[in-house]
Amino acid sequence: MKNSCILLSLAMVMFCFSLAGAESGLLQQSQARFQAVPATPPALEGNPASTSKVELGRMLYFEPRLSASNLISCQTCHNVGLAGADLQETSVGHGWQKGPRNAPTVFNAVFNKAQFWDGRAKDLAEQAKGPVQASVEMNNTPEKVIETLNSLPLYVALFAKAFPGEKQPVTFDNMAKAIETFEATLLTPNAPFDRYLGGDENALTPAQKDGLQLYLDKGCAGCHSGVNIGGEGYYPFGLAEKPHSDILPPEDTGRFMVTQTPSDQYSFRSPSLRNVALTMPYFHSGKVWTLLDAVKVMGSSQLGLTLNEVEAKQITDFLTTLTGDQPRVEHPVLPATSDATPRPVLTSGGSH
């Protein structure tokens, strides 16, 4: 009887050691593939941040007069109260036009390799210029934007403070730089997964750890790793099996439209999976509304796998651990329109 108890005790000890080893191995695998979101933004190349510049950028982010209609701002499609997205398949722009692609979240976007689904903007400053000029979005021109900003004395003073020493600080480029410095502050640190990466093995539940192990074993981290759990490269959508044409519209050839390189057809920048449980609908077409369904599509389309319900649910459970602390952004009070401010243009022809 005594020997049996000793053997049982030894078996239990070995089992516990085995569990501890598996836990440690999973953590080490994760730390090798992912990094936590920092609490402070990174330095921006060629665009040093300052308190004045970030504050100006915050105002411009919410400024609807950057659009021809005086109705649409960055906040319209990248709502800071909705995880930096807009809960639309594709965003609504000037004259109620629908854009061609789902609006990616602006949260943590500073860590992406490039901006937009096709990577046509190298950074957030370049990205900020695009929607302002796109006829389907804000439908404005750089000249009209500068005329508007110069008509508002408060902006003239704030640009001079944010860009000291410049003879003409109110420029389209400086508008974009200010917005970039503000957007770079929209970080979501302290997600359960980040706490896990920091060594807190109790930050994830056993089910979420099972999902993380599946995420690694099935190959999801091949396209979605790093700080942003994605955003680092371009990959063909439908690598293993083409998804339904609703999800992958044949007319949108992705990065090929930028590079004209045949191998780039239907390739897109991998989206960040940070806060993915909050940023439905999914994919560039915005046609998939549940995270569980999106996981199943990725399994078949990218990995050539048919994930069963248990596996898909476990991976989905892991993905919920990527939701971090949401930034609290106060809506600014914007300067009053002056007699010199251009009046709204509401027709679809707009300013172009």
N, C-alpha and C positions, 0 to 999 in steps of 0.2 A: 504493500500500500504506500509505504514511504517512498519507494523508488518510483512508483507511478506518479506521485505528486511532484517529485523532482523533475521527471521527464516532462510533465505537463507545464510546469513552471518554465523550464528551459524552452519549450515550444512557444510559449506565450512571449518570452523575451525575444526569441528569434523573429517571431512575427512582428513584434513592435519595431525591432531594428529594421526589418524589411520595409515596413511602412515608412519609417523615418528616412530610409535611403531613397525610396521612391519620391517622397516629398522633396527631399533635397535635390534629387536629380531633376525634377520638374522645375524647381526654382532656378537652378543653374542653367537649364535649357532656355528658360524665359529671359533671364538676365543677359544671355548671349544674343538674343534676337530682338529685344525690345528695350526702350528707355522710357523713363517716366517723363511726363510733361513738367517742365520747370515752373516755378511760381512767378518768375520774372521773364520778360521777353528777351530774345537774343538781340545782339547788336545788328543793325541793318547796314548792309554795305552801301556806302555812298550817301547815307541818310541818317546821320546821328540824331537820336531822339532827344527831346527836351520837354519839360513840363508844358511850356507854351505851345510847342508843336503838337503834342498829343492832345491838348485841350482844343486847339483849332481843328485838328482832325476829327475829334468827337463831334464838334458842331457841324462840320461838313458832312460827316457820315449821316447825320439826321436831316440835312438841308435839302428840302424838296425843290428849291429854286435852282438846283444844279440841273434839273430836268426842264425841258421845254414847257411842259404842262404845269410846272410848279406843284406837282402831285407826288412825284416818285423820288425817293432817296435811296441810298445804299440800304438803309434800314427796311425798306419795303420788301426786298427779296432776301435779305439776310438779317432777319429779325433777332435782335439780341435777347429777346424774351422767349424765343423758340429755338434755342440752341444754334442760332446763327443761320437758320434756314427759313423756309416760308410755308411748309405744309401744302405745297402745290405740286402737281405733276411737272408742269413747267410754269414759270413765272408769268404774271400778267404785266405788260408794259404799256407804252404809250398808245393811246387810243384803244385800249382793251385788247391789244394784240397779245398773242401767246408766244412766248419764246420757244426756241427749238429744243432746249435741254433743261433738265432739273437744276435748280440753283444749289451748288455745293455749300456746305456750311463754311462760314468765315472763321469760326472758332478753331484756333490752333493752325490756321491756314499758313501762317508764317513758316511752318516747318515743312510745307510741301516743296517738292523739287521745282515745280512751276505751278502756274495758276490756270484755271479753266480745265474742263474735262480733256481738252486736246493739248493743253500745255502751251498755248500760244502767247501767254504772258510770262515773262521770266520771274516776276516778283509782284508783290501786292501793289506797288506804285503803278506799274504798267497795267495791272489788272484794273485799277480804279478808273483809268481813262476809258476803258472799253465800253462799259454800260452807259456812261454819260453820252457817248457819241452814237451808240447803236440805235438805229431807227425803231427797232422793235422794243427797245428798253426805255432810255430816258430821252432819246431823240434830240440831243442838243449839239452844240458846236463849241469848240474851245473859245472862239471869239465871243460868243454869247455868254458863256460862263464867266469870262473875265469882265465883261460889261456888267453882268449882274453883281459880281463880288465888289467891283469898284463903286457900284451905286449904293453900297451899304457901308457907311463909315466905320462901323465896328469891325467889320472884316478887314478893311484896309489897315486898321491899327493892329489887329491880331496877326495878320500876315507879316507886318513890319517887326513885331515882337518875336515871332516864330522863326523868321529868316533875317536876322539882324545883319546890317552891312550891305544888303542887296539894294541896288538902285531902284529896281522895280520888283518888289517881292510878290506882288499879286500876279502869279502866272499859273498856267494850266499844269505845268510840271510840279510847282510847289503845292498846288491843291492836292495832287495825287500823292506827293511825299507826306503831307500832313495826314491824309487819310491812312496811309500805310503805317505810320507810327502809332496811330490809334488802334488800327486793326491788329497790330502785333501784340497789343496788350490783352486781346480777347483770348485768354488761355483758360484751360479747365484742368488744373492740377488736382492732386489728391483723390483720384479715382481709386476704388478698391484695388484694381489691378496695379496701380502705381504703388500703393502701400505694400502690396505683395512683392513687387519688384524690389522694394526697399528692405525686404526681409521679414515682413509681418505675414507669416504663413497662415494666420487666422483671418486675414482680410478677405479670403475667398472661401466659400462653402465647399464641402466635398464634391457636390454636383458641379460647381463652377470649375473646380480643378479638373474634374473629369472632362469637361468641355474644353478646357485649355489644352489638356493632353491630346484630345482628338484634333483640335485646331492645329497643333504642331505635327501630329502623326499623319494627318490627311494632306498636309502640304499647304494649308491656308497662309502660313507665314511666308511662303515663297513670294507673294505679292503684297502682303500686308504685315509689315514689321516696322522696326524703327520707333522713333518718338511718336509719330502720328498713326502707327499701325496702318500704314499705307502712305500714299502720296509721293513715293520715292521713284516710281518708274512707270513705263507705259507697257501695256499688255493687251494682246488681242482678246476681245470679248467673244467668247465662243471658241476658245482654244481647243477644247475637246469635243464640244457639241454645240451647234448654233442654237441659241435660245429662240423662243417664239418671236416673230417679226414685230409684235407689239413692244416687246422688251428691247429688241435690237432692230430699230427701224432701218430698212435697207438703204434709205436715202442719206442717212447720217454715217459717213465713213470715218468719223473720228479724226485721229491725228493725220491721216492721209490728206485731209483738207488743208493742213498746215504745211506738211513736208512734200506732198506729192510723191512720196516714196511708196511703191506698191506694197512693200512688206508692212507698212503702217496702216493698211486698210482695216477698219473696225478696231483699231487699237485706241485705248483711252488711258489717261493717267489713273492709276489705281486710287480710289477715294480713300480718305482717312476713315478709319472705323471708330475713331474717338467720338463718344456720345451718339453712336449709331442707333441706339435704342430710342433716341429722341428725334431723329432727322428723317423720318419717313416722309414721302415714299422714296423708293430706292432705285438705283441705276440712273444713267444719264437720261433715260426716257421717263423716269418717274412712274413706271407702270406697276410696280410691286409695292404693296402697302404694308405687309407684315414682315418683320425681321426673320421669322421662321421660314417664310416662303423664299425670301432673298437668299438665305443660307442654302436651301435646297437647290435653287437655281445655280448658285455658284458651284455647288458640288458637282452637278451634272455638266454645266457649261465649261467650267475651267479645269476641273479635276477629273472629269470622266467617271464620277462616282455617283451611285444612287444612295444617298444617305437615308437610313431608315428614320422613323419618327423619333426614336430615342436618341440617336446620334445628332440629328438636326436640333433637337431640343437642348441637348447638352451644350453644343456649340453656341446656340442662342443664349443660353444661360451665362456662358462665359462672356459673350459680347456685352451683356448688360453691365459687367464690371468695368467697362471702359467709360462710363459716365462719370465725369469729374465735377468739381465745384463750378457752378455756372457763374460767370462774371456778372456782377451787379452794376449796371450802367444807368446813370441818371440821364433822363432826356433833357437836353439843354434848352434854355430859353434862347430863341434865335432872334436876330435883329429885325426890326420892323421894315417892311418894304417901303422904299422911298419913291418919290415921283419919277426918279430916273431909272428905276428898276424895270427891265423889260417885262411886258405883260405876258400872261400865260398863253401858250399856243396849244389848243386842244385837239385840233384836227390831225388825222393820221399823216398828212403831208408834213406837218411840223416845221422845223427850222432847216430842213435839208432841201 
